[in-house]
Amino acid sequence: MTPFSQVRMRKACVHAASQPGLGLHPADATAHARWGMTSIRAPGLPSAMLGSRVAGFARGLRSVALASVPGWRGRSFALARATGAPHGGDLQPSACPGPRGRQLSLSAAAVVNSAPRPLQPYLRLMRLDKPIGTWLLYLPCTWSIGLAAEPGCFPDWYMLSLFGTGAILMRGAGCTINDMWDQDYDKKVTRTASRPIAAGDISTFQSFVFLGGQLTLALGVLLCLNYYSIALGAGSLLLVTTYPLMKRITYWPQLALGLTFNWGALLGWSAIKGSCDPSVCLPLYFSGVMWTLIYDTIYAHQDKRDDVLIGLKSTALRFGENTKLWLSGFSVAMLGALSLVGVNSGQTAPYYAALGAVGAHLTHQIYTLDIHRPEDCWNKFISNRTLGLIVFLGIVLGNLWKEKKTDKTKKSIENKIEN
């Protein structure tokens, strides 16, 4: 041990030994630290208690000594192990309510947990602590809004923010409806038993009132659009209300979810253009439905054992061990439809480069998927946010590229006229 390490160890001994639990005076502690802590005696302590204190203290000294060695890694881990903290990756921030114990976090779950306690069950009912569903509802809207933008221009930021607000509200309303329908089933499934209605944190009447509030606010967002879009948006309410029931009726509830979740692919275009262009909107909507069949089938594999026990249906049960083959087919259909969208909307190289990246993402996602590991299914499921953002980025860059091509075309035309 280097002289520097010895000094640090002595200081640690002084600090630890002088704590009230050991009952030593700082001067005594200094002396013991100087001579290596060979005989600490705490007056008034029973021998068994003293032995446990000294043993814990010795572990702390050993960790400090290791942490003092230059180049040694994992100092915080060793100190945590010495003090009895959870092993490895299980280390968690302190739950102490004091200002030093509470860690600042901007995650959705942390925001929900920091909200007033009476409000938390309603925020969890909206799934604000798990925003992946909102992203998957919102992203098809961004695709459509981006495709409807003028060549060389960014998407309409006002529309993007408006649809973002609508996605939060409608996803919350959909989850509320789903939990109202499924509260008896949720109680029987480990993963869903803690949902607010199933757990009894919110009554059915309270959830119904809350649903009315969400739909009222969503209607306010919808009324900001043109009349065509208002009518089109209102048409999705039947799907929003009925899709949670499909798991009782058919092995294809993911298809019903796809028809519901991708309605924004139609609505975004009409909000910008005033109506839908079938040559662009329909293949875009179809590609979104195929995408939903991919990610929600993966998601459904988490609950397949519970679904069998309680009599619910899903594409995960329908496909079984052939899941990867089906997902590959959906991926080909999705990419084909997005390619058709690009052709019909005059997209450029960045868009098709993005489609190549999407194809690679889907290939990796499906090839490495382990349908028998719920944690892997969850990780693959949430990775689809990245996939959707890649498509949106490709649309934006492809649209900006059009302006560059147009400028070159104008210059070439002007040069020809001058010549």
C-alpha atoms as one frame of an Amber mdcrd trajectory, in Angstrom:
protein
   0.000   0.000   0.000   1.369   3.426  -0.928   1.882   6.181   1.658  -1.016
   8.083   0.104  -3.286   5.072   0.540  -2.215   4.711   4.166  -3.128   8.335
   4.861  -6.565   7.860   3.308  -7.097   4.673   5.277  -6.200   6.392   8.545
  -8.624   9.225   7.825 -11.342   6.688   7.075 -10.604   4.947  10.353 -10.884
   8.194  12.276 -14.192   9.075  10.643 -15.792   5.658  10.992 -14.494   4.853
  14.458 -15.667   8.162  15.876 -19.273   7.542  14.881 -21.757   7.348  17.771
 -22.424   3.651  17.194 -18.861   2.731  18.150 -18.653   4.979  21.187 -15.042
   6.142  20.644 -13.580   9.549  21.206 -11.927  11.036  18.065  -8.557  11.087
  19.821  -8.858   7.373  20.636  -9.959   6.721  17.109  -6.884   8.519  15.776
  -4.634   6.392  17.905  -6.301   3.195  16.790  -6.117   4.298  13.181  -2.416
   5.037  13.545  -1.715   1.558  14.877  -3.883  -0.327  12.397  -7.097  -0.806
  14.397  -5.799  -3.878  16.136  -7.886  -3.486  19.270 -10.978  -1.300  19.298
 -12.823  -1.376  22.569 -16.169   0.391  22.841 -17.131   0.879  26.480 -20.531
  -0.340  27.525 -21.203  -2.512  24.449 -21.918  -6.250  24.789 -19.271  -8.436
  23.211 -21.629  -9.848  20.506 -22.772  -6.392  19.422 -19.202  -5.132  19.503
 -18.086  -8.035  17.348 -20.695  -7.313  14.659 -19.836  -3.597  14.678 -16.139
  -4.269  14.359 -16.721  -6.812  11.574 -18.757  -4.303   9.583 -16.174  -1.641
  10.252 -13.391  -3.926   9.019 -15.257  -4.544   5.753 -15.558  -0.796   5.271
 -11.816  -0.346   5.869 -11.004  -3.014   3.322 -13.175  -1.291   0.710 -11.589
   2.100   1.416  -8.139   0.587   1.102  -9.011  -0.945  -2.285 -10.592   2.264
  -3.490  -7.370   4.093  -2.615  -5.223   2.000  -4.935  -4.484   3.966  -8.145
  -6.142   2.493 -11.215  -8.536   0.335  -9.209 -12.019   0.308 -10.746 -15.406
  -0.324  -9.260 -14.877   1.775  -6.105 -18.530   2.537  -5.578 -19.407  -1.117
  -6.123 -16.962  -2.295  -3.443 -18.159   0.309  -0.982 -21.757  -0.631  -1.657
 -21.062  -4.327  -1.180 -19.265  -3.618   2.105 -22.258  -1.767   3.483 -24.751
  -4.445   2.443 -26.179  -2.730  -0.662 -27.911  -4.838  -3.343 -25.653  -6.780
  -5.660 -24.459  -5.544  -9.044 -27.009  -3.874 -11.287 -29.648  -3.906  -8.563
 -28.236  -0.775  -6.955 -31.027   1.768  -6.654 -31.169   5.442  -5.644 -32.106
   6.055  -2.051 -35.814   6.224  -1.385 -35.303   8.633   1.510 -37.835  11.468
   1.286 -35.266  14.043   2.327 -33.643  16.343  -0.201 -30.445  14.268  -0.269
 -32.250  10.949  -0.769 -34.452  11.918  -3.722 -32.696  11.675  -7.059 -33.620
  14.063  -9.861 -35.019  12.119 -12.820 -36.895  13.176 -15.917 -38.199   9.710
 -16.796 -41.946   9.360 -17.261 -42.220   6.959 -14.329 -40.348   9.382 -12.055
 -42.638  12.243 -13.085 -45.702  10.153 -12.262 -44.234   9.065  -8.915 -43.491
  12.675  -7.982 -47.065  13.798  -8.716 -49.545  14.322  -5.847 -50.561  10.935
  -4.481 -54.326  11.227  -5.261 -53.438  11.978  -8.886 -51.033   9.092  -9.433
 -53.616   6.321 -10.084 -55.183   8.403 -12.880 -51.794   9.068 -14.476 -51.011
   5.353 -14.352 -54.422   4.610 -15.826 -53.410   6.793 -18.786 -50.077   4.881
 -18.869 -48.157   8.139 -18.606 -45.511   6.168 -16.744 -45.085   3.969 -19.858
 -45.017   6.362 -22.835 -44.066   3.787 -25.469 -47.724   3.311 -26.407 -48.144
   7.045 -26.960 -45.104   7.049 -29.231 -46.472   4.154 -31.294 -49.784   5.986
 -31.682 -48.134   9.306 -32.492 -45.473   8.235 -34.995 -47.832   7.305 -37.895
 -49.295  10.799 -37.504 -45.836  12.308 -37.929 -45.236  10.229 -41.047 -48.402
  11.545 -42.634 -47.788  15.166 -41.620 -44.225  14.953 -42.925 -45.317  13.525
 -46.271 -47.929  16.273 -46.660 -45.372  19.061 -46.184 -44.438  21.238 -49.138
 -41.252  20.174 -50.997 -38.166  21.543 -49.314 -40.018  22.420 -46.100 -40.059
  20.991 -42.625 -43.299  19.463 -41.333 -45.867  21.781 -39.779 -44.674  22.105
 -36.159 -48.062  23.307 -34.969 -49.722  20.189 -36.360 -47.035  17.968 -34.887
 -47.608  19.454 -31.427 -51.386  19.301 -31.825 -51.297  15.646 -32.829 -48.841
  14.943 -30.003 -51.345  16.303 -27.511 -54.111  14.305 -29.146 -51.993  11.133
 -29.017 -51.480  11.488 -25.256 -55.199  12.021 -24.668 -56.464   9.314 -27.001
 -53.937   6.761 -25.825 -55.029   7.547 -22.268 -58.679   7.175 -23.250 -57.959
   3.885 -25.009 -56.132   2.510 -21.962 -58.978   3.600 -19.704 -61.525   1.823
 -21.910 -59.276  -1.238 -22.096 -58.892  -1.423 -18.307 -62.614  -0.947 -17.752
 -63.375  -3.846 -20.082 -60.562  -6.049 -18.765 -60.565  -5.363 -15.034 -61.651
  -8.921 -14.162 -59.006 -10.409 -16.460 -56.291  -8.024 -15.251 -56.697  -9.298
 -11.696 -55.692 -12.784 -12.857 -52.511 -11.748 -14.717 -49.391 -10.922 -12.717
 -48.225  -8.175 -15.078 -51.566  -6.341 -15.068 -52.825  -6.998 -11.522 -51.386
  -3.682 -10.312 -53.323  -1.570 -12.821 -55.378   1.054 -10.966 -58.850  -0.328
 -11.661 -57.876  -3.973 -11.135 -56.054  -3.059  -7.914 -59.030  -1.082  -6.608
 -57.244   2.285  -6.591 -59.950   3.723  -8.871 -63.591   2.681  -9.055 -65.376
   1.951 -12.321 -67.461   5.109 -11.899 -64.372   7.252 -11.322 -62.692   5.792
 -14.388 -65.834   6.481 -16.434 -65.842  10.127 -15.359 -62.128  10.365 -16.082
 -62.701   8.863 -19.539 -65.290  11.545 -20.238 -62.781  14.235 -19.327 -60.113
  12.783 -21.632 -62.504  12.477 -24.565 -63.720  16.042 -24.024 -60.167  17.375
 -24.191 -59.435  15.202 -27.227 -62.522  16.626 -28.912 -61.143  20.093 -28.279
 -57.970  19.106 -30.131 -59.971  17.595 -32.993 -62.044  20.775 -33.396 -58.828
  22.647 -34.230 -58.718  20.771 -37.560 -60.694  21.228 -40.777 -64.199  19.791
 -41.179 -63.035  16.827 -43.258 -60.542  15.849 -40.550 -63.112  16.326 -37.782
 -65.439  13.856 -39.474 -62.568  11.463 -40.186 -61.343  11.645 -36.595 -64.816
  11.033 -35.178 -64.979   7.877 -37.292 -62.198   6.308 -35.224 -64.247   6.284
 -32.004 -65.914   2.982 -32.876 -62.502   1.339 -33.250 -61.215   2.905 -30.025
 -64.218   1.578 -28.105 -64.349  -1.948 -29.520 -60.754  -3.038 -30.098 -60.213
  -4.077 -26.427 -63.007  -6.647 -26.901 -61.374  -8.346 -29.883 -59.124 -10.538
 -27.711 -62.271 -12.325 -26.532 -63.534 -12.964 -30.054 -60.619 -13.569 -32.434
 -57.000 -14.612 -32.521 -56.318 -11.403 -34.473 -56.880  -8.627 -31.901 -53.555
  -7.128 -33.015 -55.146  -6.429 -36.400 -57.932  -4.471 -34.711 -55.305  -2.560
 -32.744 -53.442  -1.803 -35.969 -56.553  -0.393 -37.612 -57.061   1.817 -34.546
 -53.515   2.920 -33.788 -52.688   3.958 -37.346 -55.735   6.140 -37.981 -53.398
   9.112 -37.674 -51.763   8.087 -40.969 -54.993   9.193 -42.635 -55.762  12.087
 -40.328 -52.368  13.789 -40.517 -52.485  14.152 -44.295 -56.058  15.429 -44.316
 -55.252  17.963 -41.582 -52.627  19.515 -43.903 -54.172  18.986 -47.340 -57.892
  19.143 -46.518 -58.606  15.583 -47.710 -56.905  12.210 -48.138 -54.928  11.212
 -51.209 -55.641   7.466 -51.535 -52.429   6.831 -53.487 -50.368   7.943 -50.490
 -52.611   7.569 -47.451 -53.873   4.033 -48.039 -50.449   2.356 -48.494 -49.163
   4.411 -45.544 -52.077   3.208 -43.414 -51.492  -0.376 -44.554 -47.790  -0.182
 -43.679 -48.706   1.065 -40.209 -51.108  -1.836 -39.693 -48.370  -4.300 -40.685
 -46.005  -2.590 -38.268 -48.524  -2.940 -35.437 -48.931  -6.645 -36.193 -45.161
  -6.979 -35.780 -44.641  -5.131 -32.509 -47.882  -6.119 -30.803 -47.435  -9.791
 -31.608 -44.033  -9.545 -29.915 -45.698  -7.762 -26.996 -48.410 -10.445 -26.726
 -45.808 -13.169 -26.225 -45.229 -11.756 -22.718 -48.708 -12.842 -21.600 -49.358
 -15.945 -23.680 -49.321 -18.349 -20.728 -51.765 -16.247 -18.730 -53.922 -15.720
 -21.839 -54.291 -19.479 -22.264 -55.342 -19.891 -18.648 -57.996 -17.163 -18.703
 -59.241 -17.800 -22.243 -57.974 -14.739 -24.142 -56.716 -14.868 -27.740 -53.822
 -13.226 -29.579 -51.655 -13.563 -32.668 -48.887 -14.797 -30.352 -51.018 -17.873
 -29.605 -52.141 -18.134 -33.216 -48.600 -18.110 -34.645 -46.835 -20.024 -31.866
 -43.419 -21.274 -32.922 -43.997 -19.893 -36.432 -44.029 -16.332 -35.107 -40.767
 -15.303 -36.778 -42.007 -16.509 -40.166 -45.195 -14.456 -39.836 -43.301 -11.397
 -38.617 -40.969 -11.658 -41.599 -43.953 -11.630 -43.928 -45.416  -8.569 -42.202
 -42.040  -6.838 -42.485 -41.865  -7.428 -46.225 -45.418  -6.099 -46.611 -44.594
  -3.027 -44.512 -41.470  -2.186 -46.487 -43.263  -2.759 -49.791 -46.084  -0.412
 -48.789 -43.645   2.268 -47.613 -41.784   1.968 -50.911 -45.061   2.535 -52.754
 -45.685   5.580 -50.570 -42.289   6.935 -51.595 -42.983   6.434 -55.297 -46.450
   8.010 -55.148 -45.249  11.012 -53.130 -42.092  11.625 -55.161 -39.690  10.826
 -52.336 -35.923  11.039 -52.749 -32.730   9.198 -51.752 -32.763   9.938 -47.981
 -36.199   8.375 -47.699 -35.130   5.132 -49.349 -31.932   5.076 -47.273 -34.141
   5.258 -44.202 -36.199   2.338 -45.507 -32.975   0.360 -45.801 -32.222   1.124
 -42.150 -35.771   0.100 -41.208 -35.298  -3.198 -43.033 -32.060  -3.826 -41.132
 -33.748  -2.972 -37.839 -36.626  -5.362 -38.508 -34.243  -8.118 -39.577 -32.215
  -7.811 -36.380 -35.330  -7.483 -34.249 -36.928 -10.646 -35.595 -33.752 -12.721
 -35.928 -32.665 -12.120 -32.318 -36.159 -12.359 -30.809 -36.643 -14.977 -28.100
 -40.398 -15.419 -27.814 -39.996 -17.453 -24.627 -38.306 -14.652 -22.669 -40.758
 -11.905 -21.643 -37.961  -9.434 -20.917 -36.566  -9.862 -24.435 -40.036  -9.437
 -25.917 -40.423  -6.184 -23.995 -37.044  -4.885 -25.170 -37.838  -5.711 -28.790
 -41.269  -4.123 -28.438 -39.985  -0.776 -27.144 -37.235  -0.688 -29.795 -39.962
   0.026 -32.344 -39.989   3.650 -31.244 -36.541   3.926 -32.825 -37.859   2.289
 -35.987 -40.722   4.778 -36.247 -38.378   7.718 -35.711 -36.128   6.437 -38.504
 -39.089   6.475 -40.906 -40.006  10.020 -39.826 -36.426  11.231 -40.210 -36.268
   9.695 -43.686 -39.482  11.464 -44.677 -38.231  14.849 -43.426 -34.810  14.566
 -45.065 -36.302  13.174 -48.251 -38.669  16.110 -48.433 -35.865  18.621 -47.863
 -33.873  16.895 -50.614 -36.653  17.705 -53.066 -35.858  21.396 -52.756 -32.221
  20.770 -53.643 -33.251  18.859 -56.734 -35.757  21.566 -57.644 -33.089  24.277
 -57.338 -30.764  22.347 -59.623 -33.574  21.819 -62.109 -34.442  25.538 -62.091
 -30.826  26.509 -62.669 -30.461  24.064 -65.534 -33.664  25.374 -67.120 -32.504
  28.985 -66.739 -29.129  28.129 -68.271 -30.813  26.477 -71.229 -33.047  29.525
 -71.749 -30.064  31.900 -71.584 -28.134  29.794 -74.097
